[in-house]
Amino acid sequence: MFSGIQEILLILLIVLGLFMIPRMLSPRHPPQQTIVRRSGQTLSRPMRLAIVLSLLWPAAWAVCFKLWQNGLAAFSLWGIGPVVLAWSLKWVLAGKKNKR
């Protein structure tokens, strides 16, 4: 029948045909740009500021109390305490506002 080289060339021709013929037959359409919009609520400027301050406040107090040298009790009171208190207060007020 076929020799080894002819069989390899025939397989290569079939593979190329599988990839090239569909490209030649299908019309080219420009890619459609899809607009991706996130559903839900976006963060307001004051909320973003509150989040940033919630990260910076404890970091500043950690440096002030030298947290790496056993300043954990004071850091818990002055560093983490106000952040937890502020977010708890916001949570309670948001619950009261939604109840109305």
C-alpha atoms as a printed R data frame, in Angstrom:
    type eleno elety resid chain resno       x      y      z
1   ATOM     1    CA   MET     A     1   0.000  0.000  0.000
2   ATOM     2    CA   PHE     A     2   1.514  3.288  1.182
3   ATOM     3    CA   SER     A     3   5.027  3.631  2.359
4   ATOM     4    CA   GLY     A     4   5.837  5.252  5.748
5   ATOM     5    CA   ILE     A     5   6.450  8.770  4.422
6   ATOM     6    CA   GLN     A     6   3.239  8.785  2.372
7   ATOM     7    CA   GLU     A     7   1.208  7.757  5.421
8   ATOM     8    CA   ILE     A     8   2.727 10.539  7.527
9   ATOM     9    CA   LEU     A     9   2.053 13.085  4.769
10  ATOM    10    CA   LEU     A    10  -1.544 11.863  4.443
11  ATOM    11    CA   ILE     A    11  -2.122 12.218  8.218
12  ATOM    12    CA   LEU     A    12  -0.563 15.701  8.101
13  ATOM    13    CA   LEU     A    13  -2.823 16.646  5.191
14  ATOM    14    CA   ILE     A    14  -5.920 15.444  7.083
15  ATOM    15    CA   VAL     A    15  -4.939 17.377 10.228
16  ATOM    16    CA   LEU     A    16  -4.267 20.554  8.227
17  ATOM    17    CA   GLY     A    17  -7.589 20.092  6.461
18  ATOM    18    CA   LEU     A    18  -9.394 19.815  9.790
19  ATOM    19    CA   PHE     A    19  -7.951 23.136 10.910
20  ATOM    20    CA   MET     A    20  -7.886 25.083  7.621
21  ATOM    21    CA   ILE     A    21 -11.198 24.217  5.940
22  ATOM    22    CA   PRO     A    22 -13.452 25.540  8.734
23  ATOM    23    CA   ARG     A    23 -11.481 28.817  8.733
24  ATOM    24    CA   MET     A    24 -11.867 29.213  4.983
25  ATOM    25    CA   LEU     A    25 -15.602 28.461  4.996
26  ATOM    26    CA   SER     A    26 -16.778 30.530  7.973
27  ATOM    27    CA   PRO     A    27 -17.206 34.284  7.414
28  ATOM    28    CA   ARG     A    28 -15.095 36.631  9.488
29  ATOM    29    CA   HIS     A    29 -17.060 38.725 11.943
30  ATOM    30    CA   PRO     A    30 -15.426 41.467 13.965
31  ATOM    31    CA   PRO     A    31 -15.274 40.474 17.629
32  ATOM    32    CA   GLN     A    32 -18.099 41.961 19.638
33  ATOM    33    CA   GLN     A    33 -17.107 43.966 22.646
34  ATOM    34    CA   THR     A    34 -19.047 43.025 25.707
35  ATOM    35    CA   ILE     A    35 -19.547 45.453 28.522
36  ATOM    36    CA   VAL     A    36 -19.137 43.813 31.880
37  ATOM    37    CA   ARG     A    37 -21.030 45.528 34.655
38  ATOM    38    CA   ARG     A    38 -20.905 44.467 38.228
39  ATOM    39    CA   SER     A    39 -24.257 44.081 39.784
40  ATOM    40    CA   GLY     A    40 -24.886 45.343 43.231
41  ATOM    41    CA   GLN     A    41 -23.895 48.365 45.155
42  ATOM    42    CA   THR     A    42 -20.690 50.273 44.546
43  ATOM    43    CA   LEU     A    43 -18.624 51.735 47.347
44  ATOM    44    CA   SER     A    44 -19.127 55.405 48.025
45  ATOM    45    CA   ARG     A    45 -16.255 57.784 48.720
46  ATOM    46    CA   PRO     A    46 -16.901 57.935 52.495
47  ATOM    47    CA   MET     A    47 -17.075 54.132 52.674
48  ATOM    48    CA   ARG     A    48 -13.758 53.821 50.843
49  ATOM    49    CA   LEU     A    49 -12.226 56.362 53.201
50  ATOM    50    CA   ALA     A    50 -13.542 54.404 56.190
51  ATOM    51    CA   ILE     A    51 -12.027 51.175 54.866
52  ATOM    52    CA   VAL     A    52  -8.641 52.802 54.270
53  ATOM    53    CA   LEU     A    53  -8.659 54.405 57.713
54  ATOM    54    CA   SER     A    54  -9.632 51.055 59.239
55  ATOM    55    CA   LEU     A    55  -6.423 49.634 57.808
56  ATOM    56    CA   LEU     A    56  -4.141 52.596 58.500
57  ATOM    57    CA   TRP     A    57  -5.264 53.309 62.099
58  ATOM    58    CA   PRO     A    58  -4.193 49.938 63.561
59  ATOM    59    CA   ALA     A    59  -1.013 49.982 61.475
60  ATOM    60    CA   ALA     A    60  -0.059 53.392 62.876
61  ATOM    61    CA   TRP     A    61  -0.758 52.305 66.462
62  ATOM    62    CA   ALA     A    62   1.181 49.092 65.931
63  ATOM    63    CA   VAL     A    63   4.218 51.166 65.054
64  ATOM    64    CA   CYS     A    64   3.545 53.606 67.919
65  ATOM    65    CA   PHE     A    65   3.277 50.878 70.577
66  ATOM    66    CA   LYS     A    66   6.015 48.741 68.993
67  ATOM    67    CA   LEU     A    67   3.715 45.764 68.804
68  ATOM    68    CA   TRP     A    68   6.626 43.439 68.145
69  ATOM    69    CA   GLN     A    69   7.957 44.272 71.652
70  ATOM    70    CA   ASN     A    70   4.998 43.158 73.829
71  ATOM    71    CA   GLY     A    71   2.700 46.155 73.351
72  ATOM    72    CA   LEU     A    72  -0.316 43.953 72.704
73  ATOM    73    CA   ALA     A    73  -2.633 45.183 75.499
74  ATOM    74    CA   ALA     A    74  -2.287 48.878 74.648
75  ATOM    75    CA   PHE     A    75  -2.531 48.102 70.928
76  ATOM    76    CA   SER     A    76  -5.765 46.196 71.502
77  ATOM    77    CA   LEU     A    77  -7.246 49.185 73.325
78  ATOM    78    CA   TRP     A    78  -6.062 52.061 71.124
79  ATOM    79    CA   GLY     A    79  -5.363 50.361 67.809
80  ATOM    80    CA   ILE     A    80  -8.080 47.814 67.232
81  ATOM    81    CA   GLY     A    81 -10.651 49.130 69.718
82  ATOM    82    CA   PRO     A    82 -11.706 52.300 67.862
83  ATOM    83    CA   VAL     A    83 -11.963 50.442 64.559
84  ATOM    84    CA   VAL     A    84 -14.176 47.730 66.039
85  ATOM    85    CA   LEU     A    85 -16.262 50.336 67.852
86  ATOM    86    CA   ALA     A    86 -16.740 52.474 64.722
87  ATOM    87    CA   TRP     A    87 -17.761 49.562 62.496
88  ATOM    88    CA   SER     A    88 -20.081 48.189 65.203
89  ATOM    89    CA   LEU     A    89 -21.741 51.590 65.506
90  ATOM    90    CA   LYS     A    90 -22.153 51.798 61.724
91  ATOM    91    CA   TRP     A    91 -23.659 48.314 61.681
92  ATOM    92    CA   VAL     A    92 -26.186 49.189 64.407
93  ATOM    93    CA   LEU     A    93 -27.144 52.473 62.735
94  ATOM    94    CA   ALA     A    94 -27.555 50.756 59.359
95  ATOM    95    CA   GLY     A    95 -29.864 48.220 61.001
96  ATOM    96    CA   LYS     A    96 -31.966 50.990 62.549
97  ATOM    97    CA   LYS     A    97 -32.118 52.804 59.213
98  ATOM    98    CA   ASN     A    98 -33.267 49.680 57.364
99  ATOM    99    CA   LYS     A    99 -35.893 48.912 59.997
100 ATOM   100    CA   ARG     A   100 -37.774 52.131 59.261
